Amino acid sequence: MLLDESANVEAGSSITAPLPARIEGSVITLRWNHTDEQRTGRLCLENYLIPDVNRNVSPLLLKSVVQHWPALDKWSLQWLAIAVRIAPSLRFTHVDPKLMQLYLLLFRPEQAPSMLVPAMSLQELRDRMDERCQLPPLVYSEREYCYMQSPLWPAIMHDVDMTGAPFSCLTCPDDGKAEGLVERQVARMWLSPEGAVSPLHYDNNMSILTQVKGRKRLLLYRPQALKALQPYPNWHILRRRCRVDPAHPDYKRFPAFERVAALEAVLEPGDSLVFPAKKLPGSLSSTLLQQANAAGV
């Protein structure tokens, strides 16, 4: 742990019924509007820039760190949806785009765990996210669910502050000492319906997840637990995803998972979660959710 036991740590409360998976506790949580806790948070974030320390850093939940973002008040479903993912359930499984091309040579689209619709009008997205939707399905014969994933386009970049905390805490002015925050992917926005689930997966780079609307619950597992979580092989369309489902664990099939425990984090509007590479998150959303996601280092 990066924090001393005497640090003021706030435990987030669960937003869903208890899961069968073991929870060992909450991630380190710091209130950014409290001077002492903000100072501690800045010191913790600096450790993400030190190569020898970075391998052992813990996830940090920074409460109200982006409370000043105009996006918290302005953002709604009043924009064009650039890309929409369709799934046969509220379990939204991202698939590798390159491997999906090979998959579709062998299987039908409706057999895929999810499919990407490159462009969809705002009105159609709103209609399809409505439980009373009467539109015919696009891919799957039964009920379909949608969520939006999109880079932050220039017109709405003014509503977020990528130069302030926590992003500014991960830059290094002295190029000779550390690389600092490097953008590996453009900042992205995700929007999902209530009850949406993102299966367990890991990222190869450090990530910052910022909540704009709604609430989001995440379970994070330590990198040492990767084998017990049964990741798909690198050639699979679900690579970087795991076979284990913490919400419905199959201990007969995956007995090692019974000995693994997760850290829990609950994000509310204005919060950011910073977590290192290969810290495996899975998530559940409780209300209509919008989040900005930036990955770096």
C-alpha positions in Angstrom: 0.0 0.0 0.0 1.2 3.5 -0.8 -0.6 5.1 2.1 0.3 4.9 5.8 -2.4 3.3 8.0 -3.0 6.7 9.6 -4.1 8.3 6.3 -7.7 9.3 6.1 -9.2 6.7 3.8 -12.9 6.7 2.9 -14.5 3.4 2.0 -17.0 3.4 -0.9 -20.3 1.7 -0.4 -21.7 -0.9 -2.7 -24.3 0.2 -5.3 -25.5 -3.3 -6.1 -26.3 -6.5 -4.2 -23.3 -8.3 -2.8 -21.4 -10.4 -5.3 -20.4 -14.1 -4.8 -16.8 -13.1 -5.5 -14.6 -12.3 -2.5 -14.0 -8.6 -1.8 -11.0 -7.9 0.4 -11.8 -4.2 0.9 -12.0 -0.9 -0.9 -9.3 0.8 -3.0 -7.4 3.6 -1.4 -9.9 6.6 -1.5 -8.9 10.2 -1.1 -11.1 13.3 -1.0 -9.6 15.9 -3.3 -11.4 18.8 -1.6 -9.5 18.0 1.6 -6.1 19.6 1.6 -4.2 16.9 3.5 -5.7 14.1 1.4 -5.1 16.0 -1.8 -1.4 16.4 -0.8 -1.2 12.6 -0.1 -2.9 11.9 -3.5 -0.4 14.0 -5.4 2.5 12.2 -3.7 0.9 8.8 -4.5 0.5 9.8 -8.2 4.2 10.8 -8.4 5.1 7.1 -7.7 3.4 6.2 -11.0 6.3 7.9 -12.8 9.1 6.1 -11.0 9.8 2.8 -12.9 11.1 0.9 -9.9 8.0 1.9 -7.8 5.4 1.8 -10.6 5.3 -2.0 -10.6 4.0 -2.0 -7.0 1.6 1.0 -7.0 -2.0 0.6 -5.9 -5.2 1.9 -7.5 -6.3 5.3 -6.3 -9.9 6.6 -6.1 -9.8 10.4 -6.1 -13.2 11.8 -5.0 -14.4 15.0 -6.6 -11.1 15.5 -8.4 -12.8 16.8 -11.6 -15.8 18.4 -9.9 -14.9 21.6 -11.8 -15.5 20.0 -15.3 -18.3 21.7 -17.2 -19.1 18.3 -18.6 -20.7 17.3 -15.3 -23.5 19.7 -15.9 -23.6 20.0 -19.7 -23.2 16.5 -21.1 -26.3 14.6 -22.1 -27.6 12.7 -25.1 -27.6 15.8 -27.2 -24.7 14.8 -29.5 -24.1 12.5 -32.4 -23.1 9.0 -31.5 -20.0 8.2 -33.5 -19.8 4.5 -32.7 -22.2 2.2 -30.9 -21.6 -1.4 -29.7 -24.5 -3.9 -29.9 -24.7 -6.9 -27.5 -27.4 -9.5 -26.9 -27.4 -8.7 -23.1 -26.2 -6.1 -20.7 -22.8 -7.8 -20.7 -20.8 -5.7 -23.1 -17.7 -7.6 -24.2 -15.2 -5.7 -26.2 -13.6 -7.8 -29.0 -10.4 -7.2 -30.8 -11.2 -5.4 -34.1 -8.5 -7.1 -36.1 -9.3 -10.6 -34.9 -13.0 -9.9 -35.4 -12.4 -9.6 -39.1 -11.1 -13.2 -39.1 -13.9 -14.4 -36.8 -16.5 -13.2 -39.3 -15.0 -15.2 -42.0 -15.8 -18.3 -40.0 -18.9 -17.4 -38.0 -22.1 -15.4 -38.4 -22.3 -11.9 -36.8 -25.0 -13.0 -34.4 -22.6 -15.5 -32.9 -20.2 -12.8 -31.8 -20.3 -11.6 -28.2 -20.8 -8.0 -29.4 -20.7 -6.1 -32.7 -19.7 -2.5 -33.5 -21.9 -0.2 -35.5 -19.6 2.4 -36.9 -22.2 5.2 -36.9 -25.7 5.6 -35.5 -27.9 8.7 -35.3 -28.6 10.3 -31.9 -32.3 9.6 -32.2 -31.8 6.0 -33.0 -29.4 5.5 -30.1 -31.9 7.1 -27.7 -34.6 4.9 -29.1 -32.6 1.7 -28.8 -31.5 2.5 -25.2 -35.2 2.8 -24.3 -36.7 -0.4 -22.7 -39.8 0.2 -24.8 -37.9 0.2 -28.1 -39.8 -1.4 -31.0 -37.1 -1.0 -33.7 -36.1 -4.3 -35.4 -32.8 -5.8 -34.2 -29.6 -5.0 -36.1 -27.6 -8.1 -35.4 -29.2 -10.4 -32.8 -32.6 -12.0 -33.2 -33.7 -11.3 -29.6 -33.4 -8.1 -27.5 -30.3 -6.0 -28.2 -28.6 -3.5 -25.9 -26.4 -0.6 -26.9 -23.6 1.4 -25.5 -21.6 4.2 -27.0 -17.8 4.5 -27.3 -16.3 7.5 -28.9 -13.1 9.6 -28.9 -13.7 13.0 -27.3 -14.2 15.3 -30.4 -12.9 18.9 -30.5 -16.3 20.5 -29.9 -16.6 18.9 -26.4 -13.0 19.0 -25.3 -13.7 22.4 -23.8 -15.9 20.6 -21.3 -13.1 18.6 -19.8 -9.7 19.7 -18.3 -7.0 17.3 -19.4 -4.3 19.7 -18.1 -5.6 19.7 -14.5 -5.6 17.1 -11.8 -5.2 14.1 -11.8 -3.5 14.4 -15.2 -1.2 17.2 -14.3 0.0 15.2 -11.3 1.3 12.5 -13.7 3.6 14.8 -15.8 7.2 15.5 -15.2 8.7 18.8 -16.2 12.3 17.5 -16.1 12.6 15.3 -19.2 15.9 13.9 -17.9 14.3 12.3 -14.9 11.0 10.6 -16.1 8.9 10.2 -19.1 5.8 11.5 -17.5 2.3 10.9 -18.8 2.3 9.7 -22.4 -0.9 9.4 -24.3 -1.1 5.9 -25.6 -4.8 6.3 -26.7 -6.9 9.4 -27.3 -9.3 10.3 -24.5 -12.5 8.4 -25.0 -16.1 8.7 -23.8 -18.3 5.7 -22.9 -22.1 5.8 -22.4 -24.0 2.8 -21.2 -27.5 1.9 -19.8 -28.3 1.1 -16.2 -27.1 -2.4 -15.3 -24.4 -2.6 -18.0 -21.5 -4.9 -17.2 -17.9 -4.8 -18.5 -16.3 -8.3 -18.1 -12.9 -8.7 -16.4 -10.1 -7.5 -18.6 -6.7 -5.8 -18.3 -5.0 -2.9 -20.0 -1.3 -2.8 -21.0 -0.9 0.8 -19.9 -1.8 2.8 -16.9 -5.4 4.1 -17.0 -7.4 7.0 -15.6 -11.2 6.5 -15.5 -13.3 9.6 -14.8 -17.0 9.5 -14.0 -19.2 12.3 -15.5 -22.8 11.0 -14.9 -24.3 8.1 -13.0 -22.4 5.7 -10.7 -20.0 2.9 -11.5 -18.8 0.0 -9.4 -15.5 -1.7 -10.2 -13.7 -4.8 -8.9 -10.0 -4.7 -9.3 -7.7 -7.7 -9.0 -4.0 -7.8 -8.5 -1.7 -8.8 -11.4 -0.7 -11.9 -9.4 -4.3 -13.2 -9.7 -4.2 -13.2 -13.6 -3.7 -17.0 -13.9 -6.6 -17.8 -11.6 -8.8 -15.5 -13.6 -8.2 -17.5 -16.7 -7.4 -14.9 -19.5 -8.1 -15.9 -23.1 -5.0 -16.6 -25.2 -3.5 -13.8 -27.2 -4.8 -15.2 -30.5 -8.4 -15.1 -29.3 -10.9 -12.4 -30.2 -11.4 -11.8 -26.5 -7.7 -11.5 -25.7 -7.0 -9.4 -22.6 -10.4 -10.6 -21.3 -11.0 -13.3 -18.7 -13.2 -16.4 -18.5 -14.0 -15.9 -14.9 -17.2 -14.0 -14.1 -17.1 -12.6 -10.5 -20.9 -12.1 -10.6 -21.5 -15.8 -11.4 -18.3 -17.7 -10.4 -18.0 -21.3 -11.5 -15.8 -22.7 -8.8 -15.9 -26.2 -10.2 -14.5 -25.0 -13.5 -12.2 -22.4 -12.0 -11.3 -23.6 -8.4 -8.4 -21.2 -8.1 -10.7 -18.2 -8.2 -12.2 -19.1 -4.8 -8.9 -18.1 -3.3 -8.7 -14.7 -5.1 -10.1 -11.5 -3.6 -10.8 -8.1 -5.3 -10.6 -4.5 -4.3 -13.8 -2.5 -4.8 -14.3 1.1 -6.0 -17.5 3.1 -6.5 -17.2 6.1 -8.8 -19.6 9.0 -8.7 -19.7 12.2 -10.8 -16.5 14.1 -10.5 -14.4 11.1 -9.3 -11.4 9.6 -11.0 -9.9 6.1 -10.6 -6.2 5.8 -11.4 -4.9 2.2 -11.8 -1.7 0.7 -13.1 -1.2 -1.6 -16.1 -2.6 -5.1 -15.8 -4.7 -4.3 -12.7 -7.7 -6.2 -13.9 -11.0 -4.3 -13.6 -14.6 -5.5 -14.1 -17.4 -3.1 -13.7 -21.1 -2.7 -13.1 -23.1 0.6 -13.7 -26.1 1.5 -11.6 -27.6 4.4 -13.7 -27.2 5.9 -17.1 -23.5 6.3 -17.3 -21.1 8.6 -19.1 -17.4 8.4 -18.4 -14.3 9.9 -20.0 -11.4 7.5 -20.2 -7.8 8.4 -20.8 -4.9 6.0 -20.9 -1.2 6.8 -20.6 2.3 5.9 -19.4 
